[in-house]
Amino acid sequence: MSRTTLDIDDDVLAAAKELAKAQNSTAGQVISELARKALTHHADAGAPAPHGLLYEEGWYVLPSRGAVVTNELIDKIQEQLDREDARIAGRERSRSADGQ
């Protein structure tokens, strides 16, 4: 076990001390366990992830915006992105040709 100094908000430390007292443990052990859980947590299927998205079958599910996503819409967006990429690549080529 390592010793280190961390800046922890007062309310978080107070909560950790309360948990430690209830668990007959130390605040350091409580904070270590909570950090370990947070750092190794994998979202359960159908459970909200920390950022509010659902995680289902290995995918984060975006919330509905009320529009139907069709293959036609995806193709249109992909074409727009391809044109934008080509425009950016053209600018980069002209810069390198100019010696920039």
Steps between C-alpha positions, in 0.01 A plus 500: 500500500634842402479818698429817310341839548177578316280807505150370573193718534384537859157349434654195330741444788219535754290245310796262475563531875132425571512192277826391661350528847192301395719233336760493779761602244715803416417791274796404281367147455152630420630751245727235342209258462269767356769616256572140399131438430468823301813428296413140419123531461352368180148615430242227543267436207211742509645696791568871459869573460656788696445734204130411476515271196366146509740214443345204319668199346839670496377829352412839647150590383442863411173659609231551239473845343160424352624435145524167326853407396486344156773363276431796270570744785819314593617508135428874480696570817787279380513688168513832686783372720688365197475840325621674815791255534593554134488878546725481806739259326516738202597786730770289664640398161515860383677603821762230461548597135555860610765384748299573814 
